[in-house]
């Protein structure tokens, strides 16, 4: 065994052979990962902000729709009130001075073109 130990130089025995570094966590890789995470977080936050603003806009549009629907119902009620028979009769009698007829109106016979052609 002594013969083998003498044949091998001392440098090889004391230091292990240098291996090539395996790709791992280097400073560059860590910085790149942090930058990617920062970009992803920025996109996520901007997405949340955008969704919140769209939700606020949708809520505001719903409020406007409800207001318009209520206004439409109020206008329909006003139309019904203004076009009621009692109101029109009161305006006709009081403001315009119209009176109810005591007798049935009589009809007038109007000769039309067909009767004129047959009568000739």
C-alpha positions in Angstrom: 0.0 0.0 0.0 2.9 2.3 0.6 3.8 2.0 -3.1 0.4 3.3 -4.1 0.5 6.3 -1.8 3.8 7.3 -3.1 2.8 7.2 -6.8 -0.1 9.6 -6.3 0.9 13.2 -6.1 0.0 15.0 -2.8 -2.1 17.7 -4.6 -4.7 15.2 -5.8 -5.1 13.7 -2.4 -5.6 16.9 -0.5 -7.9 18.9 -2.8 -11.1 17.5 -4.4 -11.4 18.1 -8.1 -13.2 21.3 -8.9 -16.7 20.6 -10.2 -18.5 22.9 -12.5 -21.1 25.0 -10.6 -24.6 23.8 -11.1 -27.2 26.5 -12.1 -28.7 27.4 -8.7 -29.5 30.5 -6.8 -27.1 33.1 -7.9 -27.4 36.8 -7.3 -28.6 37.4 -10.8 -31.2 34.7 -10.6 -32.5 36.1 -7.3 -32.7 39.6 -8.7 -34.5 38.4 -11.8 -37.0 36.5 -9.7 -37.7 39.5 -7.6 -38.3 41.6 -10.7 -40.7 39.0 -12.1 -42.6 38.9 -8.8 -42.7 42.7 -8.7 -44.2 42.8 -12.2 -46.8 40.1 -11.3 -47.8 41.9 -8.2 -48.1 45.2 -10.1 -50.4 43.5 -12.7 -52.5 42.0 -9.9 -52.9 45.3 -8.0 -53.8 47.1 -11.2 -56.3 44.4 -12.0 -57.9 44.8 -8.6 -58.1 48.5 -8.9 -59.7 48.2 -12.4 -62.3 45.7 -11.1 -63.1 48.0 -8.2 -63.6 51.0 -10.5 -65.8 49.0 -12.8 -67.9 47.8 -9.9 -68.3 51.4 -8.7 -69.4 52.4 -12.2 -71.9 49.5 -12.3 -73.4 50.5 -9.0 -73.7 54.1 -10.2 -75.4 53.0 -13.4 -77.8 50.9 -11.4 -78.7 53.9 -9.3 -79.3 56.0 -12.4 -81.5 53.3 -13.8 -83.6 53.1 -10.7 -83.9 56.9 -10.7 -85.0 56.9 -14.4 -87.5 54.1 -13.7 -89.0 56.0 -10.8 -89.2 59.1 -12.9 -91.0 57.2 -15.7 -93.6 55.9 -13.2 -94.1 59.4 -11.9 -94.7 60.7 -15.4 -97.1 57.9 -16.2 -99.1 58.7 -13.0 -99.1 62.4 -14.0 -100.4 61.4 -17.5 -103.2 59.4 -16.0 -104.1 62.3 -13.7 -104.1 64.9 -16.5 -106.1 62.7 -18.9 -108.8 61.7 -16.5 -112.4 62.3 -17.5 -113.3 64.3 -14.4 -110.4 66.8 -14.9 -111.2 67.3 -18.6 -115.0 67.8 -17.8 -114.1 70.3 -15.0 -111.9 72.3 -17.4 -114.5 72.2 -20.1 -117.3 73.4 -17.9 -115.4 75.9 -15.7 -112.7 77.3 -17.9 -114.1 77.0 -21.4 -117.8 77.6 -20.5 -119.1 74.5 -22.3 -122.4 73.0 -21.3 -123.9 69.6 -21.5 -126.4 69.2 -24.4 -130.1 68.8 -23.3 -131.0 66.8 -26.4 -129.5 64.3 -28.7 -127.5 65.8 -31.6 -129.1 65.3 -34.9 -127.2 63.8 -37.8 -126.6 65.5 -41.1 -126.6 63.5 -44.3 -123.7 64.4 -46.5 -123.9 63.4 -50.1 -120.7 61.9 -51.3 -119.2 61.3 -54.7 -120.7 57.8 -55.2 -124.3 59.1 -54.7 -123.7 62.0 -57.0 -122.5 59.7 -59.8 -125.5 57.4 -59.4 -127.9 60.3 -59.2 -126.9 61.8 -62.5 
